[in-house]
């Protein structure tokens, strides 16, 4: 029975996954090599809980008990030994994921399932870094995790039916809807989102419209909840570029990154996390910064 869930990486995705797992009833350890990142994650997770109480997602008297299900650690080897299920949420760089999965495979118990939160990468290839490829699977969560309802579940070539079903049940316990995807680069959502976001940069480069006009056209004309530039700034333009580069290398010319996107990333304009991307967030007041955080819904 799955009780102890380990989340590797305490960035915006990892901390959101840890929160959702605690809400789902699991004992969660959020691991990162940097103590400073864990402190930031603890603060943001507390904010998630406050919003969950405000929205009636959990009762106020339950908050402390649910919050106490999350612990924080910098020691991957020690925490891996106790894990029944692992969700890796490190940056989308294959060499980093390879290192993490080799350590997990070495220290996790034989029954432990190893999931990667990737938006594009192959769970088959990641599984090949372990001796348990039947227990390796991809869980693609969406940002912000506390709000977004979907988890894409992607089977690798060797992933077993038991692994797929248990992964689906864990996502359901986290109050998420799931779709099962046959592995192919970019899965479903990342291929569509990458194309839309990249074409928006090409249109901006060509002078078709301003960022505000392009976002508004997509939101109002196509009924997207968020325009491609707002979404890119939220996800991180460096993340968007890495996804496109991977898809370009695996699927071809139609995913060639826009030169303007490349220029923004080279300039360090990565989005909300750096204070400036397509839009400038550095001039916002503190009240506006609080409002910019996406509430639990």
N, C-alpha and C positions, 0 to 999 in steps of 0.2 A: 504494500500500500504506500502510495506517495504521500509523504508528510513533510519532508525537508527539501526545500527548493533553494537552489543557489543561483543568484544572478551575478554574472561576471561583467563588470564595467558599470560605473555609477554615473555615467553621463545622463543626458535628458531621457534617453530611451530606457536605460537600466533602472533609473529611479522610478520611472513610471511603471515599468513591469513589476518591480518589487512592491509598489503600492497596490497594484491590481492583484498580485498574488496573495498579499496579506488580506485584502478584502475577500478573496476567494477561500480563505480559511487555512492557508499554508503557513508553516514556519519558514521564514525567508531570511537568508543571509545575502546582503548586498556587499560584494567584494570589489575592491579597487586597489591598485598599487599605491595610490596617492591618498594620504590621510585628509588632505585639504579638500579633495573631491568628495570624499565621504561626508565631511562636515557640510559641504554645500548641499549634498543630496539629502541629508537628514533635515536640513532647514526646509527644503522644497517639499519633501514628503510630508512634513508637518503642515505645510500650507495646503497640500492636497487633502489631508484629513479634515482640516478646518472647513474647507469648501464642501467636502462630502457630508459633514454634519449640517451645514447650512442648507444643502440641497435635499436633506432627508435620506441620503443614501445609507448612512449608518446613524444610529441613535447616539446622542451625546454620551450616555453612560457606557456605551460600547467602545468609544474612541480609544481610551487608554489601553484596553485589552487588545484591540486589533493592532494598534500601533506597536505594542510590545512584541508582536510576532516578528518584527523586523529587527535583525541585528546587523552590525557593520564590522567588516574585517579587511585587513590588508594582506592576509595570509591565504593564498589560493590553495596551496597544498593541504593545509589543515582542514579548510572548509570543504574541499572536494571529497575528503574521506567520509564526510557525514551526509553527503547529498544523495537524494533519491532521484532528483531531476535537476538538470542544469540548463539555464538559458544564458547563452553568451551574448553580450551586447557591447562588444568592443568596436572600435572604428572599422569601417569597411575597407580594410587592407588585408590582403590574403596572408601576408607573412605574419601579421599579428594574430590572426585567427588560427593559423597553423600552430604557432607556439602555444596558444591557449589550449587547443584541443589535444595536443600531445601531452601537456601537463594533466589535463582532466582525465585522459585515458589512462595515464599512469597511476593516478591517485584515487579516482572514483571507484566505488564498489562495482562488481561485475554487472549488477542489475541496473545501474544508473543510466538513464537516457540523457543524451547530449543534444540539445537544440541550439541552433544558431539563429539569432535575430538578424537576418540579412535581407536586404531588399533586392539583391540581384545575384548573389554568388551561389555556386553549385553545392548543395548538400552532399552530392555524390563525391565531389573532390574533397570536401572537408572531411567526410567520413573516411576517406582513404588515409588520413593522417592518424587514424586510430585502429585498434584491433577489434572494434565493435561497430562496424559500419551499419549493421542491422539496427542499431540503437541510435543512429544519428539522423536528425531531421531538421528542417528549417521551420521556424515560426516567425513570420514577418508581421510584427506589430507596427502600428501607425502612430505618428506624432500629432498631438499629445496623447499618450497611452491612456490616461484616465478618462479621456473623452471619446476617443475613437473606438468604434464598436467591432471592427473587423480584425481578425487574424488570418492571414494566409498560411496554410500548412502545406509544405512542399516536401514530398517524398524523394529521397535519393534512390538510386538504382537498387541498393541493397536494403533499404529501410523496410522493416517488417510490418505486417498488419497490426501486430500488438503495439508497436511503437506509435504508429499513426493514430490508433484508437485512443491510447492513453494520452497522447498529446492533445487530441481533440477534446477529451474530457477535462483536461487541465484548463484549456482555454475557455470552455463553457463555464467551469467553476469560477473563472475570473470575470464572468459576465460578458464574454465576447461571443460574437458570431464567427463562424469559421467557413472557409472554402478550402477544399482539397485541390491542389494544383499538381499537375504532372510537370516534373522539372524541365524547365527550358529557361535560358537566360532572361532575366527580368520578370519572370513569372507573369502575372496579369497586370497588376496595378502599376508596377514600376515602369513597365514598357510604355503604357499609356501616359503616365505622369511625366516621364522623361521626355517623351516626344512633345507634349504640350508645353512644358517649361522651356525646352530648347528652342522651339519655334517662336515662343514669346520673345526670347533674347534676339533671335534673328530679326523679328519685326521691329524691335526697339533699335537695333543696329541700322536697319533700313529706313528708319524715320517714319514708320507707319503710324505710330502714336506714342504718347508718353506712357510711362509705367502705369500711372493712374488710369488713363483711358483704356489701356489694354486689359488691366485687371477688371475694370468696371464692365467692359464689354463681355468678358468671359463670365463674370458673376451674374450679370443680368440677362445676357443673351443666351448663355448655355446652362444657366442655373447651377453653376459651380458655387459651393459655399465660400470659396476663397480663390482669388485670382492667382495665376501662376507665379507672379513676382512676390506676392505676400507669402505664398506657400514656400517658394524657394528660400526666402529670407528666414522663414521659420525653421525649415529643415536644415539649412546651411548650404550655401552655394558651393562650398568645397565638396560636400556630400553629393550634391546634384551632379557636379562635374565628375567625381569618381564613378558614379553610376553610369553616366553617359560614356565615359572612356571604356568601362568594362563592356557595355552593350555595343559600342562601336567596334571593339576588338572581336566580339563574338558574333554579332549579328550584322555588322556591315555599315555601309555608307549612310543610311538614313538616320543613324544615331551619332553622326560626327558632331562633336560639341561646337556650339556657336563660338566664334572668335571673341565675341563680346563677353560671354560667360567666362572664358579662359582669362580674359583681361581683368575682370572683376576679382577673380580668385587670386591672381598674381598680385593685385593691389592690396590684398588683405581685406577686401570688402566681402565678408562671408555671410553677412546677415545679422540677425538679432544678437547672436553670441559675441560679435565684435562691435556692435553698436552702429554698424553701417553696412548695408548691402546694396540692393537696388534702392531701398529707402534709407533715410537717415534717422536712427533711433536715439542718437546722442542728445538731441535737444528736448526730449520728452521730460515732462515733470515727473516727480515721484508718483503722483496719483495716476498719471497716464501709464507709467511703467507697471503699476499694480493691475490696472485694467487690461494691459496687454497680455497678462498671463491668462491662459485659457482655463476657465473653470471646469470642474467636474460636472458632467451632465449626463 
